Amino acid sequence: MRFAGKAALVTGAARGIGMATAEVLAKDGAGLALNDMNEAALAETAEALRRYGVTVTTHAGSVTDPAFIKEMVDDATAQHGKIDLLANNAGGGPPATPWAEFADSDIAHFRAIFELNFFSQAMVLHALLPGMLARGYGKVVCVSSISAVLGQESGSAYASGKMALHALVSSVSKEVARRGVNINAVILGNPPHPSRTQGRQDYLDKLSHFNRVGRLEEFGKAIAFLLSDDASYLSGAAVPIEGGLLTPRLNG
Ligand SMILES: NC(=O)c1ccc[n+]([C@@H]2O[C@H](COP(=O)([O-])OP(=O)(O)OC[C@H]3O[C@@H](n4cnc5c(N)ncnc54)[C@H](O)[C@@H]3O)[C@@H](O)[C@H]2O)c1
């Protein structure tokens, strides 16, 4: 029960990496403030996680909206008394916003994708950090992608937003580590995703040292480690959880 007495905010928690992270935190005793813009799926996930006997509150809305973020943080703090842990996870593609090669891209779409993957996480962190600093305790993980490091065709807005996160994490972590707050990033690669085609999955699996897709709980457990006191000497890091995709196999 390494998270007993702690409260965690997890964004994008209705499914995928956010849900898997929330489950590990709940199993080890954390109270959960769960966010997602998919209200129905969020309610289902919250109900499922209550079986661990922890307090689970839901905060439905988009983390791209500054007014919503303020409401979410105020509400979560009021309901849990404090927020100690932040899994800054929501990201990916905003609805109805096509990804395109840069030369063909609509700059409004580019901006929307960048904003979801950078500003939303920056804004949530900005809203929670003063409380963490006042209490002298906080653990933050910002979820990035191998696309940031490798670049991605038709994904320049996504990769740029995620890379900006690395700079935010490495800068802010230096400001707050001595005041009790650890901030790190994770560079995810090859988690399962319902939108991925089989052909692309096969390609990614070939690059992985394990020759397989990552399991959601493998990402959740690694993120939870970074949110725990076991990771007390990690700060400003960008930790790869990518099955080796950043150092791909060369011999097939
Ligand atoms: N799946 C991948 O291939 C992959 C790879 C590398 C990094 N990542 C990153 O991992 C994180 C989680 O991705 P996932 O694979 O679990 O995705 P997912 O699509 O399975 O889940 C994302 C969840 O976030 C929610 N969400 C999206 N935009 C939101 C917003 N504006 N406000 C609130 N909720 C929002 C969605 O409703 C959904 O429930 C993202 O930051 C993503 O960029 C994913």
The ligand as a Tripos MOL2 file, in Angstrom:
@<TRIPOS>MOLECULE
LIG
   44    48     1     0     0
SMALL
NO_CHARGES

@<TRIPOS>ATOM
      1 N1         -1.0040    4.6230  -27.6140 N.am      1 LIG1
      2 C1          0.1280    5.0210  -28.1550 C.2       1 LIG1
      3 O1          0.5440    4.5460  -29.2160 O.2       1 LIG1
      4 C2          0.9860    6.0430  -27.4600 C.ar      1 LIG1
      5 C3          2.3530    6.0920  -27.7300 C.ar      1 LIG1
      6 C4          3.1320    7.0280  -27.0850 C.ar      1 LIG1
      7 C5          2.5610    7.9210  -26.2030 C.ar      1 LIG1
      8 N2          1.2340    7.8630  -25.9620 N.ar      1 LIG1
      9 C6          0.6540    8.8540  -25.0530 C.3       1 LIG1
     10 O2          0.0400    8.2030  -23.9540 O.3       1 LIG1
     11 C7         -1.0190    9.0020  -23.4740 C.3       1 LIG1
     12 C8         -2.2620    8.1600  -23.3250 C.3       1 LIG1
     13 O3         -2.5670    7.5940  -24.5770 O.3       1 LIG1
     14 P1         -3.4150    6.2600  -24.7360 P.3       1 LIG1
     15 O4         -2.6650    5.3670  -25.6280 O.co2     1 LIG1
     16 O5         -3.8550    5.7610  -23.4230 O.co2     1 LIG1
     17 O6         -4.6410    6.8710  -25.5660 O.3       1 LIG1
     18 P2         -6.1810    6.4800  -25.6120 P.3       1 LIG1
     19 O7         -6.7080    7.0930  -26.8540 O.co2     1 LIG1
     20 O8         -6.3660    5.0020  -25.4120 O.co2     1 LIG1
     21 O9         -6.7870    7.1950  -24.3230 O.3       1 LIG1
     22 C9         -6.7260    8.5800  -24.1800 C.3       1 LIG1
     23 C10        -7.8050    9.0120  -23.2160 C.3       1 LIG1
     24 O10        -7.6510   10.4180  -23.0400 O.3       1 LIG1
     25 C11        -8.8970   11.0490  -23.2320 C.3       1 LIG1
     26 N3         -8.6830   12.3940  -23.7490 N.ar      1 LIG1
     27 C12        -8.2160   12.7360  -24.9700 C.ar      1 LIG1
     28 N4         -8.1810   14.0670  -25.0850 N.ar      1 LIG1
     29 C13        -8.6100   14.5790  -23.9000 C.ar      1 LIG1
     30 C14        -8.8010   15.8830  -23.4120 C.ar      1 LIG1
     31 N5         -8.5730   16.9530  -24.1780 N.pl3     1 LIG1
     32 N6         -9.2440   16.0520  -22.1460 N.ar      1 LIG1
     33 C15        -9.5060   14.9810  -21.3520 C.ar      1 LIG1
     34 N7         -9.3720   13.7110  -21.7890 N.ar      1 LIG1
     35 C16        -8.9190   13.5160  -23.0350 C.ar      1 LIG1
     36 C17        -9.6520   10.1750  -24.2180 C.3       1 LIG1
     37 O11       -11.0600   10.3640  -24.1250 O.3       1 LIG1
     38 C18        -9.2110    8.7730  -23.8000 C.3       1 LIG1
     39 O12       -10.0460    8.2190  -22.8160 O.3       1 LIG1
     40 C19        -1.1630   10.1840  -24.4430 C.3       1 LIG1
     41 O13        -0.4970   11.3220  -23.9310 O.3       1 LIG1
     42 C20        -0.4620    9.6730  -25.6790 C.3       1 LIG1
     43 O14         0.0410   10.7230  -26.4820 O.3       1 LIG1
     44 C21         0.4270    6.9330  -26.5450 C.ar      1 LIG1
@<TRIPOS>BOND
     1     1     2 1
     2     2     3 2
     3     2     4 1
     4     4     5 ar
     5     4    44 ar
     6     5     6 ar
     7     6     7 ar
     8     7     8 ar
     9     8     9 1
    10     8    44 ar
    11     9    10 1
    12     9    42 1
    13    10    11 1
    14    11    12 1
    15    11    40 1
    16    12    13 1
    17    13    14 1
    18    14    15 2
    19    14    16 1
    20    14    17 1
    21    17    18 1
    22    18    19 2
    23    18    20 1
    24    18    21 1
    25    21    22 1
    26    22    23 1
    27    23    24 1
    28    23    38 1
    29    24    25 1
    30    25    26 1
    31    25    36 1
    32    26    27 ar
    33    26    35 ar
    34    27    28 ar
    35    28    29 ar
    36    29    30 ar
    37    29    35 ar
    38    30    31 1
    39    30    32 ar
    40    32    33 ar
    41    33    34 ar
    42    34    35 ar
    43    36    37 1
    44    36    38 1
    45    38    39 1
    46    40    41 1
    47    40    42 1
    48    42    43 1
@<TRIPOS>SUBSTRUCTURE
     1 LIG1         1 GROUP 0 **** ****
